[in-house]
Amino acid sequence: QKEVEQNSGPLSVPEGAIASLNCTYSDRGSQSFFWYRQYSGKSPELIMFIYSNGDKEDGRFTAQLNKASQYVSLLIRDSQPSDSATYLCAVRSKIIFGSGTRLSIRP
Amino acid sequence: DVKVTQSSRYLVKRTGEKVFLECVQDMDHENMFWYRQDPGLGLRLIYFSYDVKMKEKGDIPEGYSVSREKKERFSLILESASTNQTSMYLCASRSQGNDGELFFGEGSRLTVL
């Protein structure tokens, strides 16, 4: 089993809708969880991090963590074409990444 | 602003050649990482270093070694390049502790012929 698993997509979402990206992890002891966004041809950049169970909101982005079920998700409200990118979930101190979910926002 | 600089954006090497990929960061970060990124496989950790002269294997260290003689510089070495090491290589750095943001370099695209 991979340490971090994501659906590779592509996930196609109409403009203005909510995009929901999911990630599961295997190490129950993981404490830190990160979402990175990577535009084509660019390096990843941090969007959000979360440590505690529940929701964490930052603008249009909400990270959700459920340690009992070992998943972390990212919700993007009012999706914009500029949100089209690959989203990478990462966990733990060594920063192990999932393979990424390619999100496409269709106008 | 944090800057992570990778010495070469594009390299073409031949099978069996020794390859050095250099990474320098200017924010006095303790932790530095080397990843490779391949389509469908995401970012995979090769090696990381949490201090000068300290290194730990990541998930795919085979065929690679690293060197951290100075805090700001973390080098990835391919002793004998092979075609399956054709990839995008990304260096990253982070301040001490588990919750620091990773800052990435622009990447080095290596092609091994």
Backbone of each chain as ProteinMPNN parsed JSONL, in Angstrom:
{"seq_chain_A": "QKEVEQNSGPLSVPEGAIASLNCTYSDRGSQSFFWYRQYSGKSPELIMFIYSNGDKEDGRFTAQLNKASQYVSLLIRDSQPSDSATYLCAVRSKIIFGSGTRLSIRP", "coords_chain_A": {"N_chain_A": [[0.855, -1.188, 0.0], [0.527, 2.196, -0.884], [2.031, 5.018, 0.749], [0.723, 7.441, 0.6], [-2.213, 8.157, -1.038], [-3.87, 9.207, -3.958], [-6.516, 10.007, -6.2], [-5.758, 10.073, -9.569], [-7.093, 11.539, -11.453], [-8.05, 12.992, -14.722], [-9.949, 15.433, -12.911], [-12.862, 16.944, -13.661], [-14.492, 19.973, -13.362], [-17.246, 22.214, -13.365], [-17.011, 25.764, -13.921], [-17.309, 27.833, -11.089], [-18.424, 25.904, -9.473], [-18.022, 23.533, -6.704], [-14.941, 22.076, -6.125], [-13.744, 18.951, -5.162], [-11.18, 17.346, -3.625], [-9.48, 14.407, -2.787], [-7.552, 12.505, -0.4], [-5.842, 9.743, 0.9], [-4.057, 8.216, 3.601], [-1.507, 6.054, 4.938], [0.017, 5.851, 7.278], [-0.779, 5.855, 10.497], [0.226, 7.399, 12.489], [0.838, 9.857, 11.444], [1.184, 13.372, 11.534], [1.222, 15.855, 10.307], [-0.149, 17.561, 7.553], [-0.352, 18.414, 4.16], [-1.32, 20.481, 1.407], [-0.35, 20.94, -1.865], [-0.118, 22.93, -4.805], [0.422, 22.554, -8.25], [1.207, 24.061, -11.151], [1.289, 23.402, -14.655], [4.501, 22.677, -15.782], [5.659, 24.11, -13.785], [7.007, 24.5, -10.408], [5.885, 22.848, -7.38], [3.699, 24.582, -5.09], [2.893, 25.628, -1.81], [-0.416, 25.396, -0.618], [-2.14, 24.92, 1.579], [-1.909, 23.827, 5.008], [-2.599, 21.381, 7.506], [-3.224, 20.251, 10.815], [-4.92, 19.437, 12.81], [-7.858, 17.543, 13.571], [-10.834, 18.064, 11.679], [-12.055, 21.043, 10.059], [-10.281, 23.455, 8.121], [-10.179, 26.69, 7.046], [-9.346, 28.837, 4.327], [-9.824, 31.501, 2.636], [-11.108, 30.694, -0.499], [-10.503, 28.084, -0.157], [-10.757, 25.023, 1.628], [-9.449, 22.843, 3.942], [-9.843, 19.528, 5.048], [-9.599, 17.284, 7.693], [-9.528, 13.973, 8.777], [-8.544, 11.995, 11.078], [-9.179, 9.539, 12.189], [-10.305, 8.102, 10.094], [-8.276, 8.342, 8.378], [-7.986, 10.202, 6.237], [-7.53, 13.086, 4.192], [-8.829, 16.031, 2.845], [-9.368, 18.449, 0.201], [-11.262, 21.23, -0.435], [-12.42, 23.319, -2.979], [-14.029, 26.205, -3.33], [-16.339, 27.971, -5.496], [-15.017, 27.516, -8.018], [-12.412, 28.465, -10.241], [-11.139, 29.03, -13.596], [-8.404, 29.456, -13.3], [-7.751, 27.787, -11.255], [-7.184, 25.392, -12.331], [-4.99, 22.811, -12.287], [-2.442, 20.573, -11.028], [-2.975, 18.921, -8.018], [-1.311, 18.211, -5.111], [-1.11, 16.032, -2.434], [0.44, 15.846, 0.735], [2.171, 14.215, 3.379], [3.474, 13.986, 6.728], [6.787, 14.083, 8.297], [8.898, 13.661, 6.539], [7.85, 14.528, 4.288], [6.146, 13.058, 2.299], [4.747, 12.59, -0.798], [1.553, 12.281, -2.448], [0.49, 10.997, -5.669], [-0.781, 12.977, -6.981], [-3.614, 14.909, -8.131], [-5.095, 15.754, -11.08], [-6.739, 18.644, -11.821], [-9.313, 20.09, -13.667], [-10.916, 22.947, -14.61], [-13.792, 23.728, -16.18], [-14.967, 26.278, -18.295]], "CA_chain_A": [[0.0, 0.0, 0.0], [1.28, 3.436, -0.917], [1.863, 5.818, 1.957], [-0.248, 8.503, 0.324], [-2.91, 7.811, -2.276], [-4.798, 10.172, -4.529], [-7.045, 9.72, -7.523], [-4.945, 10.9, -10.462], [-7.912, 12.391, -12.307], [-8.417, 14.362, -14.384], [-11.227, 15.762, -12.317], [-13.397, 18.081, -14.394], [-15.502, 20.652, -12.543], [-17.656, 23.454, -14.034], [-16.654, 27.015, -13.254], [-18.26, 28.245, -10.069], [-18.816, 24.777, -8.626], [-17.063, 23.13, -5.679], [-14.054, 20.956, -6.469], [-13.416, 18.172, -3.969], [-10.007, 16.505, -3.872], [-9.32, 13.528, -1.637], [-6.248, 11.883, -0.189], [-5.782, 8.844, 2.046], [-2.677, 7.939, 4.001], [-1.432, 4.763, 5.625], [0.684, 5.936, 8.575], [-1.736, 6.405, 11.45], [0.934, 8.345, 13.346], [1.116, 11.114, 10.746], [0.688, 14.538, 12.276], [1.184, 17.074, 9.489], [-0.727, 17.273, 6.237], [-0.14, 19.585, 3.305], [-1.792, 20.489, 0.035], [0.436, 21.756, -2.783], [-0.66, 23.104, -6.148], [1.477, 22.598, -9.242], [0.815, 24.377, -12.517], [2.081, 22.682, -15.644], [5.81, 23.252, -16.04], [6.124, 24.88, -12.626], [7.251, 23.738, -9.189], [4.758, 22.888, -6.447], [3.65, 25.655, -4.1], [2.014, 25.269, -0.712], [-1.7, 26.075, -0.503], [-2.633, 24.843, 2.948], [-1.5, 22.721, 5.843], [-3.565, 21.129, 8.578], [-2.723, 19.302, 11.811], [-5.973, 19.014, 13.723], [-9.097, 17.029, 12.987], [-11.842, 19.074, 11.399], [-11.906, 21.882, 8.878], [-9.488, 24.676, 8.182], [-10.589, 27.474, 5.888], [-8.499, 29.957, 3.926], [-10.407, 32.022, 1.399], [-11.965, 29.71, -1.19], [-9.986, 26.75, 0.108], [-10.999, 24.399, 2.919], [-8.842, 21.531, 4.144], [-10.566, 18.725, 6.024], [-8.785, 16.173, 8.168], [-10.188, 12.969, 9.596], [-7.462, 11.069, 11.429], [-9.725, 8.202, 12.447], [-10.485, 7.458, 8.797], [-7.011, 8.531, 7.657], [-8.066, 10.923, 4.971], [-7.501, 14.545, 4.194], [-9.41, 16.494, 1.588], [-9.295, 19.873, -0.12], [-12.42, 21.748, -1.154], [-12.221, 24.628, -3.601], [-15.341, 26.783, -3.632], [-16.365, 28.943, -6.599], [-13.845, 27.161, -8.826], [-12.057, 29.348, -11.337], [-10.204, 28.394, -14.553], [-7.032, 29.558, -12.784], [-7.531, 26.694, -10.307], [-6.798, 24.191, -13.083], [-3.61, 22.478, -11.922], [-2.336, 19.303, -10.314], [-2.955, 19.148, -6.576], [-0.53, 17.165, -4.458], [-1.283, 15.864, -1.002], [1.691, 15.409, 1.344], [2.041, 13.954, 4.819], [4.584, 13.565, 7.574], [7.97, 14.924, 8.409], [9.739, 13.527, 5.351], [7.05, 15.065, 3.198], [5.845, 12.061, 1.27], [3.667, 13.106, -1.633], [0.734, 11.457, -3.31], [0.849, 11.16, -7.082], [-1.404, 14.194, -7.479], [-4.879, 14.883, -8.854], [-5.169, 16.832, -12.053], [-8.038, 19.301, -11.786], [-9.596, 20.934, -14.816], [-12.133, 23.742, -14.432], [-14.3, 24.054, -17.5], [-15.76, 27.517, -18.267]], "C_chain_A": [[0.892, 1.24, 0.0], [1.039, 4.219, 0.355], [0.8, 6.878, 1.789], [-0.9, 8.179, -1.013], [-3.886, 8.9, -2.676], [-5.323, 9.62, -5.841], [-6.35, 10.656, -8.513], [-5.777, 11.829, -11.342], [-7.708, 12.065, -13.78], [-9.82, 14.487, -13.802], [-11.725, 17.039, -12.997], [-14.58, 18.664, -13.631], [-15.936, 21.92, -13.267], [-17.275, 24.671, -13.211], [-17.746, 27.414, -12.272], [-18.688, 27.143, -9.124], [-17.744, 24.503, -7.574], [-16.256, 21.945, -6.197], [-13.649, 20.264, -5.176], [-12.301, 17.194, -4.295], [-9.731, 15.691, -2.609], [-7.971, 12.834, -1.606], [-6.357, 10.954, 1.01], [-4.328, 8.528, 2.349], [-2.652, 6.707, 4.891], [-0.844, 4.853, 7.029], [-0.234, 6.63, 9.58], [-1.09, 7.441, 12.367], [1.236, 9.678, 12.69], [0.445, 12.276, 11.451], [0.442, 15.747, 11.387], [0.724, 16.72, 8.088], [-0.725, 18.546, 5.408], [-0.824, 19.387, 1.962], [-0.924, 21.46, -0.767], [-0.285, 21.82, -4.123], [0.518, 23.225, -7.113], [0.877, 22.887, -10.612], [1.772, 23.674, -13.468], [3.408, 23.398, -15.904], [6.392, 24.054, -14.896], [6.374, 23.965, -11.441], [6.031, 23.816, -8.274], [4.854, 24.078, -5.498], [2.606, 25.291, -3.05], [0.717, 26.087, -0.756], [-2.134, 26.107, 0.95], [-1.946, 23.711, 3.687], [-2.513, 22.582, 6.977], [-3.0, 20.082, 9.512], [-3.847, 18.701, 12.64], [-7.176, 18.49, 12.97], [-10.084, 18.176, 12.767], [-11.502, 19.851, 10.146], [-11.002, 23.067, 9.154], [-9.749, 25.445, 6.896], [-9.605, 28.6, 5.622], [-9.019, 30.453, 2.575], [-11.339, 31.001, 0.762], [-11.564, 28.272, -0.887], [-10.336, 26.283, 1.52], [-10.306, 23.047, 2.94], [-9.621, 20.818, 5.233], [-9.708, 17.529, 6.399], [-9.615, 15.259, 9.047], [-9.152, 11.891, 9.91], [-7.975, 9.661, 11.685], [-9.875, 7.422, 11.149], [-9.262, 7.616, 7.902], [-7.223, 9.134, 6.281], [-8.003, 12.418, 5.223], [-8.02, 15.004, 2.839], [-9.22, 17.998, 1.437], [-10.537, 20.242, -0.92], [-12.075, 23.118, -1.716], [-13.596, 25.142, -3.993], [-15.224, 27.767, -4.791], [-15.149, 28.739, -7.521], [-13.67, 28.099, -10.006], [-11.155, 28.605, -12.321], [-8.763, 28.436, -14.065], [-6.725, 28.5, -11.721], [-7.121, 25.401, -11.018], [-5.306, 23.936, -12.878], [-3.611, 21.049, -11.393], [-2.178, 19.609, -8.84], [-2.318, 17.941, -5.901], [-0.781, 17.189, -2.967], [0.041, 15.356, -0.432], [1.494, 15.216, 2.838], [3.409, 13.755, 5.441], [5.845, 14.374, 7.443], [8.87, 14.827, 7.184], [9.059, 14.089, 4.126], [6.953, 14.059, 2.057], [4.622, 12.538, 0.512], [2.837, 11.993, -2.241], [1.09, 11.76, -4.754], [0.157, 12.36, -7.708], [-2.705, 13.928, -8.203], [-4.897, 16.06, -9.793], [-6.589, 17.362, -12.109], [-8.166, 20.195, -13.001], [-10.92, 21.634, -14.581], [-12.598, 24.161, -15.815], [-15.214, 25.287, -17.419], [-17.22, 27.247, -18.617]], "O_chain_A": [[1.86, 1.338, 0.754], [-0.02, 4.107, 0.972], [0.06, 7.181, 2.725], [-0.209, 7.954, -2.006], [-4.624, 9.439, -1.852], [-4.639, 8.848, -6.513], [-6.347, 11.873, -8.33], [-5.253, 12.786, -11.911], [-7.238, 10.971, -14.093], [-10.738, 13.747, -14.159], [-11.083, 18.085, -12.914], [-15.535, 17.963, -13.297], [-15.074, 22.654, -13.751], [-17.221, 24.625, -11.982], [-18.937, 27.345, -12.575], [-19.261, 27.423, -8.071], [-16.698, 25.151, -7.552], [-16.813, 20.944, -6.647], [-13.256, 20.918, -4.21], [-12.463, 16.317, -5.143], [-9.747, 16.225, -1.5], [-7.338, 12.607, -2.637], [-6.912, 11.341, 2.038], [-3.474, 8.568, 1.463], [-3.653, 6.36, 5.518], [-1.164, 4.028, 7.885], [-0.436, 7.843, 9.516], [-1.786, 8.268, 12.956], [1.833, 10.551, 13.32], [-0.696, 12.184, 11.902], [-0.432, 16.567, 11.668], [1.145, 15.718, 7.511], [-1.056, 19.624, 5.902], [-0.898, 18.272, 1.446], [-0.778, 22.63, -0.412], [-0.973, 20.88, -4.518], [1.495, 23.916, -6.825], [0.138, 22.072, -11.165], [2.919, 23.392, -13.122], [3.425, 24.59, -16.21], [7.482, 24.614, -15.011], [5.999, 22.792, -11.464], [5.232, 24.747, -8.382], [5.947, 24.523, -5.147], [1.565, 24.717, -3.368], [0.747, 27.308, -0.91], [-2.454, 27.163, 1.494], [-1.462, 22.758, 3.078], [-3.19, 23.54, 7.35], [-2.367, 19.126, 9.065], [-3.732, 17.573, 13.12], [-7.475, 18.939, 11.863], [-10.159, 19.119, 13.554], [-10.759, 19.381, 9.284], [-10.962, 23.605, 10.261], [-9.565, 24.922, 5.797], [-9.094, 29.235, 6.545], [-8.697, 29.901, 1.522], [-12.255, 30.501, 1.414], [-12.235, 27.339, -1.328], [-10.226, 27.042, 2.483], [-10.539, 22.205, 2.072], [-10.015, 21.43, 6.226], [-9.16, 16.847, 5.533], [-10.319, 15.714, 9.949], [-8.916, 10.99, 9.105], [-7.268, 8.689, 11.421], [-9.605, 6.221, 11.105], [-9.224, 7.082, 6.793], [-6.701, 8.634, 5.284], [-8.362, 12.927, 6.284], [-7.682, 14.422, 1.808], [-8.95, 18.714, 2.4], [-10.824, 19.639, -1.954], [-11.513, 23.966, -1.023], [-14.25, 24.588, -4.877], [-14.155, 28.326, -5.041], [-14.369, 29.66, -7.764], [-14.63, 28.478, -10.677], [-10.476, 27.653, -11.935], [-7.979, 27.543, -14.383], [-5.57, 28.334, -11.33], [-6.752, 24.425, -10.365], [-4.469, 24.756, -13.256], [-4.656, 20.402, -11.323], [-1.361, 20.443, -8.449], [-2.74, 16.802, -6.101], [-0.678, 18.231, -2.32], [0.696, 14.519, -1.054], [0.748, 15.954, 3.481], [4.374, 13.403, 4.763], [5.956, 15.245, 6.581], [9.533, 15.799, 6.824], [9.643, 14.118, 3.042], [7.588, 14.197, 1.011], [3.59, 12.851, 1.106], [3.34, 10.904, -2.516], [1.883, 12.658, -5.037], [0.466, 12.73, -8.841], [-2.892, 12.873, -8.81], [-4.739, 17.21, -9.383], [-7.528, 16.624, -12.406], [-7.257, 20.958, -13.329], [-11.94, 20.977, -14.373], [-11.888, 24.863, -16.534], [-16.12, 25.34, -16.587], [-18.031, 28.173, -18.642]]}, "seq_chain_B": "DVKVTQSSRYLVKRTGEKVFLECVQDMDHENMFWYRQDPGLGLRLIYFSYDVKMKEKGDIPEGYSVSREKKERFSLILESASTNQTSMYLCASRSQGNDGELFFGEGSRLTVL", "coords_chain_B": {"N_chain_B": [[12.424, 36.988, 0.249], [12.354, 33.446, 0.067], [14.808, 31.636, -1.628], [15.429, 28.993, -3.734], [17.797, 27.52, -5.579], [18.491, 25.735, -8.44], [21.144, 24.345, -10.192], [21.165, 23.623, -12.914], [18.819, 23.821, -15.49], [18.208, 22.191, -17.646], [19.558, 19.144, -18.669], [21.502, 16.949, -20.68], [22.657, 13.759, -20.774], [24.855, 10.924, -21.199], [24.421, 7.377, -21.024], [25.974, 5.861, -18.261], [27.534, 8.015, -17.585], [28.732, 10.235, -15.014], [26.735, 12.238, -12.991], [26.07, 15.414, -11.67], [23.829, 17.149, -9.699], [23.104, 20.267, -8.547], [22.03, 22.132, -5.705], [21.084, 25.072, -4.13], [20.206, 26.946, -1.277], [19.02, 29.995, 0.199], [18.131, 30.657, 2.725], [19.031, 29.714, 5.132], [18.026, 27.228, 5.877], [17.497, 24.181, 7.636], [16.679, 21.687, 6.718], [16.822, 19.797, 3.732], [15.821, 18.525, 0.542], [15.658, 16.045, -2.033], [13.733, 15.29, -4.811], [12.251, 13.241, -7.375], [10.227, 13.661, -10.236], [7.788, 12.099, -12.049], [5.556, 11.406, -14.768], [2.341, 10.486, -13.692], [3.323, 9.335, -11.41], [3.853, 11.159, -9.5], [5.566, 13.103, -6.987], [8.512, 11.737, -5.865], [10.44, 10.857, -3.099], [13.901, 11.003, -2.939], [16.344, 11.399, -1.442], [16.932, 12.94, 1.747], [18.099, 15.611, 3.853], [18.83, 16.618, 7.096], [20.613, 18.165, 8.307], [23.935, 19.572, 8.163], [26.168, 17.339, 6.633], [24.519, 15.258, 7.319], [22.3, 12.733, 6.28], [19.47, 11.055, 4.913], [17.919, 8.174, 3.559], [15.356, 8.311, 1.143], [12.386, 7.229, -0.436], [13.209, 6.116, -2.84], [16.16, 5.581, -3.168], [18.014, 4.159, -4.645], [20.714, 4.013, -6.887], [21.419, 6.596, -6.594], [23.291, 9.143, -4.853], [24.061, 11.489, -2.213], [25.285, 14.703, -1.142], [26.127, 16.825, 1.502], [27.872, 19.183, 2.386], [27.962, 21.797, 3.121], [25.673, 23.996, 4.758], [23.94, 25.367, 3.066], [23.935, 24.062, 0.673], [22.996, 21.284, -1.272], [23.696, 18.384, -2.82], [22.91, 16.22, -5.498], [23.873, 13.105, -6.711], [24.466, 11.111, -9.477], [25.997, 8.257, -9.907], [26.476, 6.587, -12.092], [24.859, 7.187, -14.73], [21.65, 6.098, -15.859], [19.205, 5.167, -18.345], [16.694, 4.975, -17.182], [16.734, 6.913, -15.315], [16.081, 9.25, -16.42], [14.318, 12.118, -15.955], [12.381, 14.647, -14.163], [13.974, 16.547, -11.771], [13.574, 17.715, -8.551], [14.524, 20.011, -6.125], [14.187, 20.85, -2.684], [13.699, 22.947, 0.193], [13.436, 23.478, 3.764], [12.554, 24.966, 6.861], [13.6, 24.084, 10.221], [11.838, 21.496, 11.988], [8.593, 19.931, 11.823], [6.574, 21.301, 10.569], [7.163, 23.193, 8.733], [6.921, 25.072, 5.714], [7.58, 23.679, 2.521], [9.934, 24.785, 0.225], [10.442, 25.011, -3.154], [12.9, 24.449, -5.74], [13.311, 25.363, -9.234], [13.506, 23.124, -10.702], [15.239, 20.454, -12.41], [15.58, 19.193, -15.494], [16.492, 16.142, -16.53], [17.862, 14.264, -19.105], [18.755, 11.095, -20.063], [20.641, 9.505, -22.371]], "CA_chain_B": [[11.828, 35.754, -0.269], [13.207, 32.267, 0.018], [15.184, 31.257, -2.973], [16.082, 27.701, -3.912], [18.337, 27.584, -6.935], [19.074, 24.52, -8.994], [22.18, 24.864, -11.081], [20.903, 23.382, -14.331], [17.405, 23.57, -15.802], [18.13, 21.094, -18.603], [20.815, 18.433, -18.918], [21.451, 15.726, -21.482], [23.843, 12.966, -20.46], [24.879, 9.591, -21.793], [24.438, 6.249, -20.095], [27.267, 5.602, -17.641], [28.18, 9.245, -17.124], [28.479, 10.705, -13.651], [25.951, 13.467, -13.079], [25.909, 16.183, -10.432], [22.774, 18.165, -9.672], [23.388, 21.121, -7.398], [20.915, 22.911, -5.175], [21.512, 26.037, -3.112], [19.119, 27.756, -0.701], [19.598, 31.182, 0.831], [17.375, 31.017, 3.924], [19.573, 29.06, 6.314], [17.159, 26.104, 6.238], [18.213, 22.975, 8.066], [16.241, 20.502, 5.963], [16.807, 19.872, 2.275], [15.233, 17.31, -0.038], [15.675, 15.803, -3.472], [12.645, 14.48, -5.339], [12.087, 13.151, -8.812], [8.82, 13.704, -10.599], [7.507, 11.416, -13.303], [4.109, 11.407, -15.036], [1.557, 9.431, -13.06], [3.953, 8.842, -10.176], [3.966, 12.25, -8.551], [6.888, 13.411, -6.452], [9.038, 10.652, -5.048], [11.583, 11.321, -2.322], [15.126, 10.243, -3.169], [17.129, 11.57, -0.217], [16.801, 14.224, 2.41], [19.16, 15.932, 4.805], [18.29, 17.49, 8.125], [21.7, 19.001, 8.827], [25.186, 19.385, 7.425], [26.763, 15.999, 6.675], [23.515, 14.264, 7.695], [21.433, 12.381, 5.162], [18.652, 9.857, 5.089], [17.321, 7.685, 2.326], [13.921, 8.444, 0.955], [11.711, 6.027, -0.919], [13.853, 5.549, -4.034], [17.549, 6.049, -3.18], [18.91, 3.313, -5.445], [21.302, 4.661, -8.056], [21.711, 7.988, -6.251], [23.9, 9.5, -3.576], [23.934, 12.919, -1.96], [26.365, 15.321, -0.382], [25.753, 18.082, 2.166], [29.079, 19.65, 3.081], [27.623, 23.113, 3.675], [24.254, 24.06, 5.075], [23.139, 25.934, 1.993], [24.092, 23.316, -0.578], [22.657, 19.857, -1.22], [23.985, 17.881, -4.161], [22.455, 14.877, -5.871], [24.882, 12.515, -7.585], [24.177, 9.863, -10.167], [27.35, 7.746, -10.151], [26.514, 6.031, -13.445], [23.49, 7.479, -15.16], [20.958, 5.117, -16.692], [18.069, 5.776, -19.047], [15.519, 5.068, -16.305], [16.879, 8.083, -14.448], [15.538, 10.394, -17.13], [13.226, 12.593, -15.109], [12.494, 15.995, -13.612], [14.471, 16.486, -10.404], [13.209, 18.904, -7.793], [15.143, 20.215, -4.825], [13.349, 21.667, -1.807], [14.252, 23.179, 1.52], [12.431, 23.762, 4.793], [13.16, 25.255, 8.161], [13.554, 22.994, 11.18], [10.513, 21.18, 12.51], [7.766, 19.203, 10.865], [5.456, 22.06, 10.024], [7.597, 24.251, 7.848], [6.581, 24.974, 4.301], [8.628, 23.288, 1.594], [10.177, 25.705, -0.879], [11.018, 24.224, -4.243], [13.597, 25.04, -6.857], [12.568, 25.333, -10.493], [13.593, 21.795, -11.289], [16.265, 20.14, -13.404], [15.109, 18.096, -16.353], [17.626, 15.33, -16.964], [17.63, 13.231, -20.107], [19.893, 10.186, -20.19], [20.526, 8.815, -23.672]], "C_chain_B": [[12.853, 34.622, -0.25], [13.56, 31.959, -1.419], [15.918, 29.925, -2.915], [16.507, 27.64, -5.366], [18.951, 26.249, -7.323], [19.962, 24.919, -10.16], [21.846, 24.703, -12.555], [19.418, 23.132, -14.542], [17.253, 22.356, -16.716], [19.516, 20.475, -18.757], [20.53, 17.239, -19.802], [22.76, 14.99, -21.241], [23.745, 11.608, -21.148], [24.927, 8.531, -20.696], [25.852, 6.019, -19.577], [27.988, 6.839, -17.151], [27.846, 9.529, -15.672], [27.804, 12.078, -13.758], [25.853, 14.099, -11.704], [24.769, 17.175, -10.623], [22.956, 18.959, -8.38], [22.162, 21.921, -7.0], [21.437, 23.795, -4.057], [20.302, 26.794, -2.611], [19.733, 28.859, 0.156], [18.892, 31.579, 2.123], [17.839, 30.274, 5.169], [18.685, 27.906, 6.804], [17.989, 24.885, 6.618], [17.917, 21.788, 7.136], [16.285, 20.756, 4.461], [16.455, 18.508, 1.699], [15.533, 17.245, -1.534], [14.54, 14.853, -3.824], [12.873, 14.284, -6.84], [10.594, 13.09, -9.101], [8.649, 13.1, -11.98], [5.999, 11.354, -13.51], [3.421, 10.215, -14.391], [2.119, 8.924, -11.743], [4.119, 9.934, -9.139], [5.403, 12.518, -8.157], [7.347, 12.261, -5.569], [10.341, 11.09, -4.396], [12.787, 10.415, -2.538], [15.976, 10.231, -1.897], [16.711, 12.87, 0.447], [17.901, 14.382, 3.451], [18.6, 16.904, 5.828], [19.381, 18.332, 8.785], [22.934, 18.744, 7.973], [25.737, 17.982, 7.696], [25.774, 14.918, 7.12], [22.625, 13.993, 6.493], [20.634, 11.144, 5.521], [18.055, 9.474, 3.752], [15.824, 7.972, 2.325], [13.344, 7.133, 0.461], [12.431, 5.357, -2.089], [15.319, 5.97, -4.122], [18.476, 5.293, -4.133], [19.395, 4.056, -6.684], [21.685, 6.11, -7.81], [22.539, 8.063, -4.977], [23.775, 11.014, -3.421], [25.127, 13.394, -1.146], [25.849, 16.626, 0.205], [26.94, 18.505, 3.021], [28.865, 21.011, 3.709], [26.114, 23.199, 3.815], [23.423, 24.492, 3.878], [23.113, 25.085, 0.73], [23.827, 21.836, -0.382], [22.775, 19.319, -2.639], [23.452, 16.47, -4.335], [23.419, 14.329, -6.914], [24.354, 11.217, -8.171], [25.538, 9.306, -10.58], [27.512, 7.228, -11.577], [25.104, 6.119, -14.004], [22.933, 6.365, -16.044], [19.708, 5.772, -17.276], [16.84, 5.894, -18.148], [15.643, 6.183, -15.261], [16.542, 9.374, -15.193], [14.297, 10.862, -16.398], [13.393, 14.081, -14.831], [12.918, 15.842, -12.151], [14.189, 17.814, -9.707], [13.9, 18.895, -6.435], [14.205, 21.082, -3.996], [14.065, 21.874, -0.489], [13.149, 23.612, 2.471], [13.153, 24.08, 6.085], [12.929, 24.098, 9.123], [12.139, 22.75, 11.706], [9.654, 20.578, 11.43], [6.722, 20.055, 10.177], [5.89, 23.179, 9.094], [7.195, 23.995, 6.413], [7.804, 24.535, 3.509], [8.737, 24.326, 0.498], [10.962, 24.954, -1.952], [11.866, 25.087, -5.172], [12.79, 24.855, -8.129], [12.657, 23.995, -11.204], [14.726, 21.67, -12.297], [15.761, 18.961, -14.217], [16.321, 17.385, -16.939], [17.163, 14.309, -17.986], [18.901, 12.403, -20.223], [19.703, 9.372, -21.465], [21.244, 7.481, -23.667]], "O_chain_B": [[14.04, 34.818, -0.513], [12.714, 32.017, -2.311], [16.881, 29.748, -2.168], [15.676, 27.701, -6.272], [19.811, 25.712, -6.626], [19.579, 25.729, -11.004], [22.206, 25.557, -13.365], [18.823, 22.312, -13.842], [16.3, 21.587, -16.588], [20.51, 21.175, -18.948], [19.482, 16.6, -19.704], [23.841, 15.532, -21.474], [22.679, 11.207, -21.617], [25.413, 8.774, -19.591], [26.809, 5.986, -20.35], [28.948, 6.738, -16.387], [26.803, 9.113, -15.167], [28.241, 12.95, -14.509], [25.593, 13.425, -10.707], [24.749, 17.941, -11.587], [22.96, 18.405, -7.281], [21.364, 22.331, -7.843], [22.138, 23.336, -3.155], [19.466, 27.237, -3.399], [20.798, 28.695, 0.751], [19.034, 32.714, 2.577], [17.11, 30.212, 6.159], [18.608, 27.644, 8.004], [19.025, 24.595, 6.019], [18.804, 20.996, 6.818], [15.841, 21.8, 3.982], [16.752, 17.472, 2.293], [15.644, 18.271, -2.204], [14.392, 13.779, -3.241], [13.587, 15.054, -7.483], [9.81, 12.545, -8.324], [9.276, 13.527, -12.949], [5.242, 11.259, -12.544], [3.867, 9.076, -14.53], [1.457, 8.163, -11.037], [4.493, 9.65, -8.001], [6.337, 12.202, -8.895], [6.648, 11.864, -4.637], [11.232, 11.624, -5.056], [12.703, 9.202, -2.343], [16.281, 9.17, -1.353], [16.203, 13.783, -0.204], [18.54, 13.414, 3.865], [17.968, 17.898, 5.469], [19.112, 19.111, 9.699], [22.966, 17.815, 7.166], [25.764, 17.514, 8.834], [26.169, 13.763, 7.282], [22.241, 14.916, 5.774], [21.059, 10.307, 6.318], [17.728, 10.326, 2.926], [15.141, 7.889, 3.345], [13.762, 6.057, 0.888], [12.274, 4.155, -2.303], [15.692, 6.659, -5.072], [19.594, 5.735, -4.396], [18.61, 4.645, -7.427], [22.21, 6.78, -8.699], [22.494, 7.166, -4.135], [23.431, 11.725, -4.365], [25.864, 12.607, -0.552], [25.222, 17.43, -0.485], [27.001, 18.221, 4.217], [29.5, 21.349, 4.708], [25.371, 22.552, 3.076], [22.302, 24.014, 3.704], [22.342, 25.366, -0.188], [24.352, 21.209, 0.538], [22.052, 19.74, -3.542], [23.537, 15.639, -3.431], [23.742, 15.01, -7.888], [23.862, 10.345, -7.455], [26.165, 9.826, -11.503], [28.561, 7.41, -12.195], [24.271, 5.241, -13.78], [23.643, 5.775, -16.858], [19.221, 6.785, -16.774], [16.031, 6.804, -18.323], [14.755, 6.365, -14.427], [16.703, 10.467, -14.649], [13.339, 10.106, -16.236], [14.393, 14.695, -15.203], [12.297, 15.1, -11.39], [14.524, 18.886, -10.211], [13.863, 17.906, -5.703], [13.512, 21.946, -4.533], [14.925, 21.083, -0.1], [12.079, 24.051, 2.052], [14.221, 23.539, 6.369], [12.12, 23.216, 8.836], [11.349, 23.683, 11.849], [9.959, 20.704, 10.244], [6.04, 19.57, 9.274], [5.078, 24.021, 8.709], [7.137, 22.852, 5.958], [8.924, 24.964, 3.787], [7.729, 24.707, -0.098], [12.0, 24.35, -1.684], [11.602, 26.273, -5.367], [11.712, 24.261, -8.108], [11.962, 23.762, -12.193], [15.118, 22.64, -12.946], [15.546, 17.87, -13.689], [17.073, 17.95, -17.734], [16.195, 13.582, -17.764], [19.986, 12.938, -20.452], [18.721, 8.644, -21.611], [21.245, 6.777, -24.677]]}, "name": "protein", "num_of_chains": 2, "seq": "QKEVEQNSGPLSVPEGAIASLNCTYSDRGSQSFFWYRQYSGKSPELIMFIYSNGDKEDGRFTAQLNKASQYVSLLIRDSQPSDSATYLCAVRSKIIFGSGTRLSIRPDVKVTQSSRYLVKRTGEKVFLECVQDMDHENMFWYRQDPGLGLRLIYFSYDVKMKEKGDIPEGYSVSREKKERFSLILESASTNQTSMYLCASRSQGNDGELFFGEGSRLTVL"}
